[in-house]
Amino acid sequence: VGGDAIMDGGVEPAHFALQLLRPLDQLAQARRQQFHIAGIVGVGGHEGRLAEEFPFWRAQMCKLAECANAVVKVGGLGMLRAGFDTALHNEPPSSEDLATLWRPYVESCIEAFGVQRCMFESNFPPDKQSCSYRVLWNVFKRLTASCSADEKAALFHDTAARVYRLSPVS
């Protein structure tokens, strides 16, 4: 899914394009790195092959989830490079349309990593290529409609606050 897989260990982040051919066991040894993974979904040799590539992508995300220190920012699916063609339509998609389209990717991340290691991200303004800010967050709300209040809190706030060591606003 679009977003970053964060390997937390306390060192400043190093930014790399995640290439899933790189051995994932090396990632488990990382102190702190951010890997932007949106590109693997729909660019280069993967362009136009979302359905065909999904099982491989999901298996690799499950393998990455085996790294106990990996946390995933779920988002970035509105960007053109994610491989969804919603930005090319005459009418912008609704939150219902996007929730249907993105559900397999978002749910795969949540299933693999759990809500304690997933956080939603807006990735604006690049996501604006497909939808408005309001529609994007409504997509996430739709995708979590069956989640408990604690699960929603983790996905929308708690995981990010913990990973980024954010202090409560008073």
Disulfide bonds with the S-S distance in Angstrom:
none
